[in-house]
Amino acid sequence: MKDHHLEWTKPTLNIRCWACGEILVSLSADQGPIVFNSSVDHFEITCPMCNETCEYAFSDDEEDCLFEAHDWDPDIDGIEFKGEAGDEMRELLRGYKSILLSDSRCSEFYGKEFGLVTDYLEYLAKQGLEAKDRSKQTIDHYIEDFRAEEDLSLHREKIIRRAINRFYRLIEEGKQSK
């Protein structure tokens, strides 16, 4: 096992819940740095406000050994994507979420469509399929598999197709604007 060392030299260390932003732990460093030494590489805290379990990891990089998980996103990083394709899918979801939340025309779709798109990308990962390119055939197969698991009305099918198509369109527009 590797020993991890963290020295925090700023006046206060606030550890926040990744889900709701509530401060879980606040430590004051008035008299000097806060020092952590640990043989484990991560720890978990359950938020008393939203009951979300947040995982924090120690990093041994050259950036003062700050908490590695500072940009952890429960909507994306909590999904079981595997391998390089999983990293690619997470990046696509990050881009999609960023576009939805930053564009006032799209922010209304975040709550309604983000989960639908996430389910679709999980399906692609389980099937070993690429998520980069839109394929009508792949979407049709997803809808058929969905229908086999749940009762799927025509209206619900349209909502799912619209969410997936909007995902691909926004990702494409995001690439073109760079």
Phi and psi in degrees as a GROMACS rama.xvg file:
@    title "Ramachandran Plot"
@    xaxis  label "Phi"
@    yaxis  label "Psi"
@TYPE xy
-97.0144  139.746  LYS-2
-86.725  134.969  ASP-3
-110.669  142.689  HIS-4
-130.868  128.622  HIS-5
-127.377  128.417  LEU-6
-121.765  119.544  GLU-7
-107.247  117.437  TRP-8
-105.708  -4.44958  THR-9
-75.8682  162.732  LYS-10
-60.0018  -33.4879  PRO-11
-140.044  143.552  THR-12
-114.92  113.015  LEU-13
-106.473  123.776  ASN-14
-104.129  116.322  ILE-15
-105.198  156.112  ARG-16
-70.5333  132.543  CYS-17
-71.3745  -23.6039  TRP-18
-85.0711  -48.9582  ALA-19
-114.858  -9.2392  CYS-20
85.6152  -0.697009  GLY-21
-61.8446  139.371  GLU-22
-73.6728  121.105  ILE-23
-91.2842  -39.2924  LEU-24
-141.633  133.274  VAL-25
-128.094  120.056  SER-26
-117.529  136.559  LEU-27
-98.7923  138.19  SER-28
-115.273  41.4806  ALA-29
-58.2732  -40.9149  ASP-30
-92.2321  2.19413  GLN-31
148.079  -173.167  GLY-32
-70.086  152.33  PRO-33
-89.0117  128.707  ILE-34
-120.195  129.479  VAL-35
-117.888  132.783  PHE-36
-125.27  130.669  ASN-37
-150.57  144.462  SER-38
-92.9874  -13.8111  SER-39
-90.1453  153.296  VAL-40
-97.4003  -1.08984  ASP-41
-157.911  165.736  HIS-42
-145.612  163.036  PHE-43
-124.416  146.997  GLU-44
-133.847  133.841  ILE-45
-95.9093  127.014  THR-46
-72.4414  127.532  CYS-47
-72.2744  -17.3447  PRO-48
-83.5637  -49.2315  MET-49
-114.427  -1.10409  CYS-50
63.3674  18.1011  ASN-51
-79.4195  136.792  GLU-52
-92.5862  120.617  THR-53
-107.391  132.968  CYS-54
-105.704  133.947  GLU-55
-122.288  136.49  TYR-56
-118.465  145.647  ALA-57
-85.2797  143.652  PHE-58
-120.682  139.776  SER-59
-105.125  28.4189  ASP-60
-78.1514  -178.234  ASP-61
-81.2808  -1.96608  GLU-62
-86.5011  53.6081  GLU-63
61.3255  20.2675  ASP-64
53.6612  46.5147  CYS-65
-74.5606  167.943  LEU-66
-62.1141  124.322  PHE-67
-65.9801  -30.2656  GLU-68
-87.9603  21.9706  ALA-69
-63.0372  -23.2787  HIS-70
-108.432  21.283  ASP-71
-65.7784  133.35  TRP-72
-121.466  114.073  ASP-73
-61.5816  -27.8337  PRO-74
-68.5013  -26.1719  ASP-75
-115.038  -49.3635  ILE-76
-76.5005  -13.492  ASP-77
-83.839  -3.37137  GLY-78
-87.2492  139.139  ILE-79
-83.9292  73.5758  GLU-80
-95.1592  141.468  PHE-81
-113.697  147.73  LYS-82
67.5204  -165.801  GLY-83
-63.3313  -37.2178  GLU-84
-61.6522  -36.3085  ALA-85
-63.9859  -40.9203  GLY-86
-62.8292  -40.3981  ASP-87
-63.6468  -42.9072  GLU-88
-65.9485  -38.4362  MET-89
-62.2945  -41.7072  ARG-90
-64.2977  -40.7128  GLU-91
-61.4568  -43.8542  LEU-92
-64.9216  -39.8838  LEU-93
-60.7385  -45.3778  ARG-94
-61.9906  -43.5716  GLY-95
-62.6106  -47.6716  TYR-96
-62.6976  -43.0184  LYS-97
-59.9518  -44.3537  SER-98
-64.1087  -46.5188  ILE-99
-59.7425  -42.152  LEU-100
-81.0561  -24.5031  LEU-101
-91.1576  -21.3196  SER-102
-100.724  114.976  ASP-103
-60.1981  -26.8662  SER-104
-70.021  -24.4864  ARG-105
-105.096  -17.1988  CYS-106
-59.276  -28.7778  SER-107
-64.602  -23.5955  GLU-108
-83.2567  -13.7009  PHE-109
-55.5179  -57.0594  TYR-110
-65.0024  -32.8406  GLY-111
-81.4206  -36.2782  LYS-112
-110.987  -19.9835  GLU-113
-60.619  -42.9045  PHE-114
-64.6223  -37.9271  GLY-115
-63.7927  -44.1301  LEU-116
-67.1009  -39.5617  VAL-117
-60.6789  -45.0249  THR-118
-59.8153  -41.5492  ASP-119
-62.5587  -45.2995  TYR-120
-66.7344  -34.8761  LEU-121
-63.0926  -40.8496  GLU-122
-58.9631  -48.075  TYR-123
-58.4541  -42.2358  LEU-124
-63.1617  -43.8358  ALA-125
-64.5743  -31.9499  LYS-126
-85.127  -6.8016  GLN-127
72.4863  27.573  GLY-128
-99.1126  152.584  LEU-129
-73.7496  146.142  GLU-130
-104.668  -7.43467  ALA-131
-61.9132  -44.1021  LYS-132
-109.151  140.775  ASP-133
-75.2614  132.912  ARG-134
-134.935  118.415  SER-135
-58.2915  -38.5899  LYS-136
-63.4195  -42.7454  GLN-137
-65.1978  -42.4563  THR-138
-63.481  -41.3889  ILE-139
-60.5549  -43.2881  ASP-140
-62.8004  -41.2818  HIS-141
-60.5819  -45.9273  TYR-142
-61.1485  -42.1431  ILE-143
-64.7934  -42.3646  GLU-144
-64.0202  -39.7967  ASP-145
-61.9201  -45.2919  PHE-146
-61.7778  -35.9158  ARG-147
-66.8856  -28.6031  ALA-148
-89.2393  -35.8197  GLU-149
-134.119  158.645  GLU-150
-72.8119  121.521  ASP-151
-120.675  111.958  LEU-152
-77.0967  162.782  SER-153
-61.7252  -39.2708  LEU-154
-62.3976  -46.1211  HIS-155
-63.9374  -39.6412  ARG-156
-59.7289  -42.7207  GLU-157
-62.6841  -39.9055  LYS-158
-62.7818  -43.6647  ILE-159
-64.3056  -47.4438  ILE-160
-61.1438  -41.3726  ARG-161
-63.3215  -42.1286  ARG-162
-63.1167  -45.2739  ALA-163
-65.1528  -44.1491  ILE-164
-65.371  -38.444  ASN-165
-64.4619  -40.3658  ARG-166
-54.4687  -52.761  PHE-167
-64.6323  -39.5011  TYR-168
-64.8798  -44.5702  ARG-169
-66.567  -38.1581  LEU-170
-63.2908  -43.882  ILE-171
-64.0878  -44.1617  GLU-172
-62.7311  -37.3093  GLU-173
-63.7249  -39.8017  GLY-174
-66.197  -40.3525  LYS-175
-70.608  -29.2124  GLN-176
-79.8859  -9.3025  SER-177
